[in-house]
Amino acid sequence: MDSEIKILTNVLLNTSKNGVVLAAIYFDDKIRKIERLFEKEFEWKEIKSLDDRKKIIENISQKSFPSETKIIDGNFNLVIPGAIDPHVHFDTPGFE
């Protein structure tokens, strides 16, 4: 049985130029598609305050998604797909 596609929208993705783009991520058990919601690539300083982000939101035309699709609002948080924190704290005797 196929999994239902969900959409994580209004998230920021880092770019190769160290900026961010606003995107929607379509997924089920895997990421199926990443779609830019706004053509502009923002610099971090352009989105550092809540007021800055509100101005950007006002200028974005709201994309409509199919009504039966589960939409999750990412609230303009940064998404880092597949990132893990690989360090651990060992409590090995003698190395305190």
Sequence and secondary structure as in RCSB ss.txt:
>XXXX:A:sequence
MDSEIKILTNVLLNTSKNGVVLAAIYFDDKIRKIERLFEKEFEWKEIKSLDDRKKIIENISQKSFPSETKIIDGN
FNLVIPGAIDPHVHFDTPGFE
>XXXX:A:secstr
     EEEEEEEEE TTS EEEEEEEESSSEEEEEESSS  B GGGGSSHHHHHHHHHTS      TTSEEEE T
T B  TT          TT  
